[in-house]
């Protein structure tokens, strides 16, 4: 879930209006709403975060929580990895933060020395440090939470142009085709997918 939403959108209303050839301010509120909708649609579909946002994922327990990865193959290690949704990971001091309910139901924080962040992979992964194991937790929903930042940067300037163009294409299409709401035509969908593929380096859920 999103803890702190992005402070701005990757595309301004003026940029979207220029693309859609809209020369009136009467629909500025609508266009602003469509920009947010397009951004959320692309982020959800492609597991991306465009502008800095704080996210939190929850798990019932740590992956393979009773096992460390000493003498394990790289394939076996991957089974114990926490994969952070919404690439790219954005490095911020003291993040990610890992908290869990131990076997007695007491909230604990996983010590930084006990895990390793593989930040450059997409999605980013967190694995136990060499010789360490994930703690045992209560077997219940949300026993483990990971809070982290994702995005290309703090402002729209850091977002790839292909992503911005995809947003503008969707806004223009939805603005000109009000019914049925949210439907994306085949040609637009193909173009948007091609643009988004330029910045996708992970797996698509």
Beta strands, then each sheet from edge to edge (+ up, - down):
strand 1: 2-4
strand 2: 53-59
strand 3: 82-83
strand 4: 97-101
strand 5: 107-109
strand 6: 115-118
strand 7: 125-128
strand 8: 144-150
sheet 1: 1+ 2- 8+ 4- 5+
sheet 2: 3+ 7- 6+
end
